[in-house]
Amino acid sequence: MPTRRSLSLPTAPTTAASQERYVIPNLRNACRILKLLGSTADGLKAADIGRQLGIPVTTTLRIMTTLHLEGLVRKNGTQFELGPVLIQLGNASLAGTEIRTAALPVLEKLTEQIDETCHLAIPCDDRSLIVAVQDSPHPLRAASRPGFLAELHCSSTGKTFLAFLHHDRIAELHAAMRLTKRTAHTLTTLSEIRREAELTRKRGYSLDDEEFNLGVRCLAAPVYASDAICVGAIGITAATLRFPKERIPEMATAVKAAAAELSRLLGYTIPPR
């Protein structure tokens, strides 16, 4: 009597080289397109998307048609923008994020203390992803909204990740990123960014001093998980009129305390000195 052979499913590849064998090229291109649209405020034409990403125009149009039918992008005239389905997916993803759940009462407490808008960011694709915002009572607010991806070199949370998470990769990231000089104050050279990262590590907080938007000052501090890895950053955003340089020590103390509290909630224990 013949024996029955057991069937086993192939195991997932474990190395980057082996993973590439399993990649579906146009699915990857679709992901690249969504990320590009997420970093563009005004939308893009299909031809511009294809040119920026090096995808043939015909292929780009087919991908955009599919994404449009699935609600992942929408069309505004000749421009493509991110679609409404991503809001649902994003909200579902955020709802299951442990760090966001733990951070909400910490952010609320911080805003009550300093009377300014604060936010939580996590690292995402070598950028800083805002996942929660606690608004101040002021009618005019300068903070980005949840889902916004900020560049590392000119945002306070991004600078935090450069200093405390990507410190050994600064040269690599600088070579790979197209650094936008958003204002006259934006730091873009490798020497400037390295110097800023060292200063951030020394004082325990980062500062966006009108580098992302003129008239806006931001400050952030790192959040650590139980394994002592930086997994997030708590930051505050305020107009320079309400957040002058004289308030930096006060704000830094409050933000660092909030980040330390969230780190403790995530199981991080501050090592003895």
FILODO-843854 format. One record per residue (C-alpha): residue number from 0; chain; residue in three letters; x, y, z. Coordinates in Angstrom, 1 decimal. Layout:
N
seq/mol/type/c1/c2/c3
NUM/A/ALA/X/Y/Z
...
% end
This chain:
273
seq/mol/type/c1/c2/c3
0/A/MET/0.0/0.0/0.0
1/A/PRO/1.5/3.3/-1.0
2/A/THR/2.4/5.7/1.7
3/A/ARG/0.8/9.2/1.7
4/A/ARG/3.4/12.0/1.4
5/A/SER/2.8/15.0/3.6
6/A/LEU/2.6/18.3/1.8
7/A/SER/4.2/21.4/3.3
8/A/LEU/3.9/25.0/2.3
9/A/PRO/7.1/26.8/1.4
10/A/THR/8.5/28.8/4.3
11/A/ALA/8.8/32.6/4.0
12/A/PRO/12.3/33.7/2.8
13/A/THR/14.4/35.2/5.5
14/A/THR/17.2/37.1/3.7
15/A/ALA/16.8/40.2/1.6
16/A/ALA/18.3/38.4/-1.4
17/A/SER/15.9/35.5/-1.1
18/A/GLN/12.9/37.8/-0.5
19/A/GLU/13.5/39.5/-3.9
20/A/ARG/12.6/36.3/-5.6
21/A/TYR/9.1/36.5/-4.2
22/A/VAL/8.5/40.2/-5.2
23/A/ILE/5.7/41.0/-7.7
24/A/PRO/7.2/43.9/-9.6
25/A/ASN/4.0/45.8/-10.4
26/A/LEU/2.6/45.3/-6.9
27/A/ARG/5.8/46.9/-5.7
28/A/ASN/5.3/49.7/-8.2
29/A/ALA/1.8/50.2/-6.9
30/A/CYS/3.2/50.6/-3.3
31/A/ARG/5.9/53.0/-4.6
32/A/ILE/3.2/55.1/-6.3
33/A/LEU/1.1/55.3/-3.1
34/A/LYS/4.1/56.4/-1.1
35/A/LEU/4.9/59.0/-3.7
36/A/LEU/1.4/60.4/-3.6
37/A/GLY/1.5/60.4/0.2
38/A/SER/4.5/62.8/0.0
39/A/THR/2.9/65.1/-2.5
40/A/ALA/0.3/67.7/-1.3
41/A/ASP/-1.2/68.6/-4.7
42/A/GLY/-1.4/65.2/-6.5
43/A/LEU/0.4/64.1/-9.6
44/A/LYS/-0.4/63.3/-13.2
45/A/ALA/0.2/59.7/-14.3
46/A/ALA/3.0/60.8/-16.7
47/A/ASP/4.7/62.6/-13.8
48/A/ILE/4.4/59.6/-11.6
49/A/GLY/5.9/57.3/-14.2
50/A/ARG/8.7/59.7/-14.9
51/A/GLN/9.6/60.2/-11.2
52/A/LEU/9.6/56.5/-10.4
53/A/GLY/11.0/55.2/-13.7
54/A/ILE/7.8/53.2/-14.6
55/A/PRO/6.6/53.0/-18.3
56/A/VAL/3.6/55.2/-18.9
57/A/THR/1.4/52.4/-20.1
58/A/THR/2.2/50.4/-16.9
59/A/THR/1.6/53.4/-14.8
60/A/LEU/-1.8/54.0/-16.3
61/A/ARG/-2.8/50.4/-15.7
62/A/ILE/-1.7/50.5/-12.1
63/A/MET/-3.5/53.9/-11.6
64/A/THR/-6.7/52.5/-13.1
65/A/THR/-6.6/49.5/-10.7
66/A/LEU/-5.9/51.6/-7.7
67/A/HIS/-8.7/54.0/-8.7
68/A/LEU/-11.2/51.2/-9.0
69/A/GLU/-10.2/49.9/-5.6
70/A/GLY/-10.6/53.4/-4.0
71/A/LEU/-6.9/53.6/-3.1
72/A/VAL/-6.5/56.7/-5.3
73/A/ARG/-8.9/59.2/-6.6
74/A/LYS/-8.8/61.5/-9.6
75/A/ASN/-9.0/65.3/-9.4
76/A/GLY/-9.0/66.5/-13.0
77/A/THR/-5.8/65.2/-14.5
78/A/GLN/-4.2/64.7/-11.1
79/A/PHE/-4.2/61.6/-9.0
80/A/GLU/-4.4/61.8/-5.2
81/A/LEU/-4.6/59.3/-2.3
82/A/GLY/-8.1/57.7/-2.1
83/A/PRO/-10.6/57.5/0.7
84/A/VAL/-10.1/53.8/1.3
85/A/LEU/-6.7/54.6/2.7
86/A/ILE/-8.4/56.6/5.5
87/A/GLN/-10.2/53.4/6.7
88/A/LEU/-7.1/51.3/6.4
89/A/GLY/-5.0/53.9/8.2
90/A/ASN/-7.5/54.3/11.0
91/A/ALA/-7.6/50.5/11.4
92/A/SER/-3.8/50.4/11.5
93/A/LEU/-3.5/53.2/14.1
94/A/ALA/-6.2/51.6/16.3
95/A/GLY/-4.0/48.6/16.7
96/A/THR/-0.9/50.4/17.4
97/A/GLU/0.1/49.8/21.0
98/A/ILE/2.3/52.9/21.3
99/A/ARG/-0.5/55.2/20.1
100/A/THR/-3.0/53.8/22.6
101/A/ALA/-0.5/54.2/25.4
102/A/ALA/0.4/57.7/24.2
103/A/LEU/-3.0/59.3/24.1
104/A/PRO/-3.4/60.1/27.8
105/A/VAL/0.3/61.2/27.9
106/A/LEU/-0.3/63.7/25.0
107/A/GLU/-3.5/65.0/26.6
108/A/LYS/-1.7/65.6/29.9
109/A/LEU/1.2/67.4/28.1
110/A/THR/-1.1/69.7/26.1
111/A/GLU/-2.9/70.6/29.4
112/A/GLN/0.5/71.4/30.9
113/A/ILE/2.0/73.5/28.2
114/A/ASP/-1.2/74.7/26.4
115/A/GLU/0.2/73.8/23.0
116/A/THR/-0.4/71.1/20.4
117/A/CYS/1.6/67.9/20.8
118/A/HIS/2.0/64.8/18.8
119/A/LEU/3.4/61.3/18.6
120/A/ALA/5.5/60.1/15.6
121/A/ILE/6.9/56.7/14.8
122/A/PRO/9.7/55.9/12.2
123/A/CYS/8.3/54.8/8.8
124/A/ASP/10.3/54.3/5.6
125/A/ASP/13.1/56.5/6.8
126/A/ARG/10.7/59.3/7.5
127/A/SER/8.7/60.3/10.6
128/A/LEU/5.0/59.3/10.6
129/A/ILE/2.6/61.3/12.7
130/A/VAL/0.2/58.8/14.4
131/A/ALA/-1.5/60.9/17.0
132/A/VAL/-2.2/64.6/17.6
133/A/GLN/-3.5/66.4/20.7
134/A/ASP/-4.7/69.9/19.7
135/A/SER/-4.2/72.9/21.8
136/A/PRO/-7.2/75.2/22.6
137/A/HIS/-5.8/77.9/20.4
138/A/PRO/-7.8/78.6/17.2
139/A/LEU/-4.6/78.8/15.0
140/A/ARG/-2.6/75.6/15.0
141/A/ALA/0.4/74.7/12.9
142/A/ALA/0.7/71.0/13.7
143/A/SER/0.5/68.3/11.0
144/A/ARG/-2.3/65.8/11.1
145/A/PRO/-2.1/62.0/11.7
146/A/GLY/-0.9/60.2/8.7
147/A/PHE/1.6/62.9/7.7
148/A/LEU/5.1/61.7/6.8
149/A/ALA/7.7/64.3/7.7
150/A/GLU/11.3/64.4/6.4
151/A/LEU/14.0/63.5/8.9
152/A/HIS/16.3/66.4/8.4
153/A/CYS/13.9/69.3/9.1
154/A/SER/11.3/68.0/11.5
155/A/SER/11.8/67.7/15.2
156/A/THR/10.6/64.1/15.4
157/A/GLY/12.6/63.3/12.3
158/A/LYS/15.7/64.8/13.9
159/A/THR/15.0/62.7/17.0
160/A/PHE/15.1/59.5/14.9
161/A/LEU/18.3/60.6/13.2
162/A/ALA/20.0/61.1/16.5
163/A/PHE/18.6/58.2/18.6
164/A/LEU/17.6/55.5/16.0
165/A/HIS/19.6/56.2/12.8
166/A/HIS/22.7/57.7/14.3
167/A/ASP/25.0/55.1/12.6
168/A/ARG/23.2/55.5/9.2
169/A/ILE/23.3/59.3/8.9
170/A/ALA/25.8/59.3/6.0
171/A/GLU/23.8/56.5/4.2
172/A/LEU/20.5/58.3/4.6
173/A/HIS/22.0/61.7/3.6
174/A/ALA/23.2/60.1/0.3
175/A/ALA/19.8/58.4/-0.3
176/A/MET/17.5/61.3/0.6
177/A/ARG/16.6/64.3/-1.6
178/A/LEU/16.9/67.0/1.1
179/A/THR/14.4/69.8/0.6
180/A/LYS/15.6/73.2/1.9
181/A/ARG/12.1/74.3/3.1
182/A/THR/13.3/77.5/4.6
183/A/ALA/16.5/79.5/4.9
184/A/HIS/17.1/77.8/8.3
185/A/THR/16.9/74.2/7.0
186/A/LEU/20.0/72.2/7.5
187/A/THR/20.9/70.1/4.4
188/A/THR/24.7/69.3/4.4
189/A/LEU/26.0/66.1/5.9
190/A/SER/28.2/68.0/8.3
191/A/GLU/25.3/70.2/9.5
192/A/ILE/23.1/67.2/10.0
193/A/ARG/25.8/65.2/11.9
194/A/ARG/26.5/68.2/14.1
195/A/GLU/22.8/68.6/14.8
196/A/ALA/22.4/64.9/15.7
197/A/GLU/25.3/65.1/18.2
198/A/LEU/23.7/68.2/19.8
199/A/THR/20.4/66.4/20.0
200/A/ARG/21.9/63.4/21.7
201/A/LYS/23.8/65.6/24.1
202/A/ARG/20.8/67.6/25.3
203/A/GLY/18.2/64.8/25.0
204/A/TYR/15.8/66.6/22.6
205/A/SER/15.7/67.9/19.1
206/A/LEU/14.6/71.3/17.8
207/A/ASP/13.1/72.4/14.6
208/A/ASP/13.8/76.1/14.7
209/A/GLU/11.7/77.3/11.8
210/A/GLU/13.3/74.7/9.5
211/A/PHE/10.1/73.1/8.3
212/A/ASN/7.8/76.2/8.3
213/A/LEU/8.7/79.8/9.0
214/A/GLY/7.1/81.1/12.1
215/A/VAL/6.8/77.6/13.6
216/A/ARG/9.0/76.1/16.3
217/A/CYS/8.9/72.4/17.2
218/A/LEU/10.7/70.3/19.9
219/A/ALA/10.7/66.5/20.3
220/A/ALA/12.2/63.8/22.6
221/A/PRO/12.7/60.1/22.0
222/A/VAL/10.5/57.3/23.3
223/A/TYR/12.0/53.9/24.0
224/A/ALA/10.6/50.4/24.1
225/A/SER/11.5/47.7/26.6
226/A/ASP/14.5/46.7/24.5
227/A/ALA/16.0/50.2/24.7
228/A/ILE/15.4/51.0/21.0
229/A/CYS/13.9/54.3/20.0
230/A/VAL/10.4/53.5/18.7
231/A/GLY/8.8/56.9/18.7
232/A/ALA/9.1/60.6/19.5
233/A/ILE/6.8/63.0/21.3
234/A/GLY/6.9/66.5/20.0
235/A/ILE/5.2/69.9/20.4
236/A/THR/4.5/72.4/17.7
237/A/ALA/3.7/76.1/18.2
238/A/ALA/3.9/79.4/16.5
239/A/THR/7.2/81.2/17.4
240/A/LEU/5.1/84.0/18.9
241/A/ARG/3.8/81.6/21.6
242/A/PHE/7.0/79.5/21.6
243/A/PRO/9.9/82.0/21.7
244/A/LYS/13.4/80.8/22.3
245/A/GLU/13.2/81.8/26.0
246/A/ARG/10.6/79.0/26.5
247/A/ILE/12.9/76.2/25.1
248/A/PRO/14.2/75.0/28.5
249/A/GLU/10.6/74.9/29.9
250/A/MET/9.3/73.1/26.8
251/A/ALA/12.2/70.7/26.7
252/A/THR/11.7/69.7/30.4
253/A/ALA/8.0/69.0/29.8
254/A/VAL/8.4/67.0/26.5
255/A/LYS/11.3/64.9/27.9
256/A/ALA/9.2/64.1/30.9
257/A/ALA/6.3/63.0/28.7
258/A/ALA/8.5/60.9/26.5
259/A/ALA/10.0/59.3/29.6
260/A/GLU/6.5/58.5/30.9
261/A/LEU/5.5/56.9/27.7
262/A/SER/8.7/54.9/27.6
263/A/ARG/8.0/53.6/31.1
264/A/LEU/4.5/52.6/30.0
265/A/LEU/6.1/50.6/27.1
266/A/GLY/8.3/48.7/29.6
267/A/TYR/11.5/50.7/29.3
268/A/THR/13.6/51.0/32.4
269/A/ILE/16.1/53.9/32.6
270/A/PRO/19.5/52.4/33.2
271/A/PRO/21.3/53.6/36.4
272/A/ARG/24.0/56.2/36.0
% end
